[in-house]
Amino acid sequence: MKWSKKDLLGIRELSKEEILLILDSADSFKDISRREVKKVPTLRGKTVITLFYEPSTRTRTSFEIAAKRLSADTINISANTSSHVKGETLKDTARNLESMRPDVIVIRHNMPGAPHMLSRIVDSSVINAGDGAHEHPTQALLDLFTMREKKDRIDGLNITIVGDIAHSRVARSNIFALRHFNTRITCSGPPTMIPPDIESLGVHVEYDMNRAVKDADVIMMLRIQKERGGISYIPSVKEYSIIYGLKAEHLKKAKKDVIIMHPGPMNRGVEITDEVADGPYSVILDQVENGVAVRMAILYLLTGREA
Amino acid sequence: MKILIKKGRVIDPKNGRDEILDIFINGGIIEKIDKNIREKVDNVHVIDASGLIVAPGLIDMHVHLREPGYEYKESIRTGTMAAVKGGFTSVVCMANTDPVNDNKSVTEFIIKQAKVEGVCRVFPCGAITRNLKGEELAEIGEMYAAGIVAISDDGKSVKNSETLRKALEYAKLFHIPVISHCEDEDLSKGFVHEGKASVMSGLDAVPAIAEEIIVKRDMAIAQYVNSPLHLTHISSGGSVDAIGEMKRRYNQITCDTCPHYFTLTDKATLSFDTNTKVNPPLRSKEDVDAMKEGLRNETIDIIATDHAPHDVTSKDVEFNIATSGISGLETAFGLSLALVHEGVLSMKTLLKKFTENPAKLLKLPHGELTPGSPADIIIFNPDLEWTVDRNTFASKGKNTPFHGWNLKGKNLLTIVDGKIVYRDPAFK
């Protein structure tokens, strides 16, 4: 199949075929990053702007490296160094950027729907690099890529997501993506962090952490979203880490070949112990590496689409 | 000016009328309603209403005219133009202007401005508390003397129960309704209904109980002090249940809902279209069904618009920071006629919720077609299909989620005080 969408705004808009197309394309791009000369001319002459209204190290760098390895020109704009601080609206920023004729705008914003608004204004392709608590599609795609890589399949997996589900765009995008496959998804965390109606997305809720990780093939840990008020949903971080922090003893209940994932940044000692984060089951750094390949695939597909 | 409306199907819920009749208007008053009136006087403007419905002008008990203070969003002139286009001949404007209508000077200004600029009747609603802060009572008596017909801190609940109690007690002096905006502030730190759609969108959500808790609290206080209470823009099924139950025990409770609450579900917010951002938020399919049932079984007495016009800048931003509200005057009647087409309400019952019931609540001498009463009349075609085009709105507010929608039923002619103030191009 061929890619036909202008933008990548969320997983919710993607079909299973489109998800697989991205994952399959990423397979071939992963090799490029492991070569001595990590560059191909695929996107020569194309311009990619990363427009970040929220702090980010991993996602932003990953996009920039992905674009550069494809020979695109990249420009980074942060909200704290942009006209945003002078009161410029997203709409006006978008119009100005559009006038400079970029091919792709990668946007991260603290408000859900901001990338959708941007995509209505600009002709460039828009990639959602995280919008509030809504979606983080590239993270979900790299998570799926990593699961498939480590487990040779996605179908049939038991996936447990633990933490602040209510405020997690990573959880949402992963759930939307995994629903396309024959998976069992269990969400766990304090009841204050599990939104009512989450079951309507086809997931199970298990508040008890020990039961939630039982027989899991994949355990995905999330961080408390302090910037989205997550801390007010629990009595204390200490109590949270006692009840929901992932410890070595939990892994014994999971499948023998369980993999531990985390979208980062990690709060070591809070949602995950050092022992687990750095242990043999952790694929957290593989996720980061795969992120570049998946983003290369997405940039390639979006810029290569037929007009 | 003398007007003779011929052969229309006259529906007047107040007088229990539904038949083909003529109406003769003279000097702003309905002089005669009868079969085949033959007036032998000069200068009579004859309107052929055959095949159309003639009804009392609609009364919208909940609009925001934005003047004074926010004339860039709407003015009394443009707001009343939108009203008459939509079939409304009387509107009640809320107090959240700048300055707030919490004293007689602002009330007097609105009334004076409406006389000069308005094209329909404008009845101001005063604030319950000074500057809508929920602390001290506004000068309700002085505002009443100046012309308010109700009090409300619309936009906010009166958070302090003791203050609300005082307002309900004090308003008894003037026999005016207290209109309650039901929203628990602490549970309302969001922008959309908490439910399946918010789980998908990740937008901060407001649970239906935020409304229901205050509905129940306010009704309890009203019953305790034996005062009338009107609950406005009700949106949740739980509220409708609570109101229905209370009405069986206590007969001084009334409520209204708005067309968007029986037309759209929270699913509409998944588009992140800021025109779907309203307060209270669009709710679930079950709530929408409950609104229809509440309208059908008479738990919900009135349909109001909560006409909330906004400028483009307030809406053309991210969903979180967009202002709430729909510019509703020009689509309300068309959307509500769907209730008749769907068989939820009879035409007479629908009109009752737009005419007799609000007039009764506000003690207005309008909303009826009775010889000797003011000539506020509309003529509409319930079957005329048309497409909503916000660019043709008379309102300055183009903020509607219904742009491009095909509606069935349209107001064609509006008479206020015996004068034709609106004639639709479709009405030959």
Interface residues (C-beta under 8 A of the other chain):
Chain A: R12 T89 L90 K91 H109 M111 P112 G113 A114 H116 M117 D131 G132 A133 H134 E135 H167 R169 R172 P195 P196 D197 I198 S200 L201
Chain B: E194 G195 K196 S198 V199 M200 S201 G202 L203 D204 A205 P207 S271 F272 T313 D316 V317 E318 F319 N320 I321
